[in-house]
Amino acid sequence: MMPRTPRILVGVDGTEGSVEALRWAAHEAARRDWPLHVVTCAELPVAVEAGMIGTGAITGSAMESIVEEKEAINQRAVTLARSFGLGVEVSGETVLGAPAYAMVGASQPDDIVVIGATSHPGRLTDVLGSVATVVAHRAKCPVVVVHGSERKDAAIGRVAVGIDGSPGSDAALRWAVDQAARCNAELVLVHGWIYPYVGPRSGVSEPRDEMRLDAMRTLEASAQKVRQQAPTVRCHSIISEESPAKAIIDAAKSADLVVVGSRGHGGFAALMLGSVSRTVLQHSPVPVVVVRADD
């Protein structure tokens, strides 16, 4: 049996943000010489799902109309992707169901999923979780979240990756090193740490210096892994006495791509619990790649 070719899957719903996700995905497909698969989801409106099923409020023809509208969006997206002139094989598909779970279900572990960030930030999104958050926590492959409607198709010259020595961080580092080598980009290792106690202490020794040394050791161990994996990749480190999320977001301001690890927790807890990856997803000014830790 022929080996399966990995794909770049991108979710498109017709919004400006999803069009920019499509543009980024097409360029990534070209960088990797992978096919691009455009996915559009057709789902019932929330009001219908909540209390109108079986009441006759929505008919078969109405549902057909929704599907036809989404299929038209999908076809326009496929045509647009082909018009970029990148020489990428492009296909499209319209599926029934909620966007987040449809994207997760369509992907395989060796794929990359690309989606646009939510266009409705705020407390409700923080509580319920956006499509991006759900996909990032549940997908079994790397997930790229593209922010805003500004063009993100420029060459990748700098990749920032969050480092903390955990399995998730190591998985993110391996992905970031490969991407930096692929793009001939500079790699920036970012490690944020917070001194846990700043009140009065009875002890004489100062643990802050020892903690900083531990942080520096963590960075040096990661830098050594970079040298082993890709000796020619240009690499430097940033150490910051800030929360890990803030340190990464600050580094993102001068980067073209940010990579973070995720423990990949599923279920409702993943949507409620704060995490570095989720905070970076919400506030990074550049595309963010979320990489799951190895099982």
Secondary structure, DSSP 8 states (H G I E B T S, - for coil): -------EEEE--SSHHHHHHHHHHHHHHHHHT--EEEEEEE---HHHHHHTTTTTSS-HHHHHHHHHHHHHHHHHHHHHHHHT-S---EEEEEEES-HHHHHHHH--TTSEEEEE--S--SHHHHHH--HHHHHHHH-SS-EEEE-SSS---S---EEEEE--SSHHHHHHHHHHHHHHHHHT-EEEEEEE---S--S--S-SS-HHHHHHHHHHHHHHHHHHHHHHH-TTS-EEEEEESS-HHHHHHHHHTT-SEEEEEE----SHHHHHS--HHHHHHHH-SS-EEEEE---
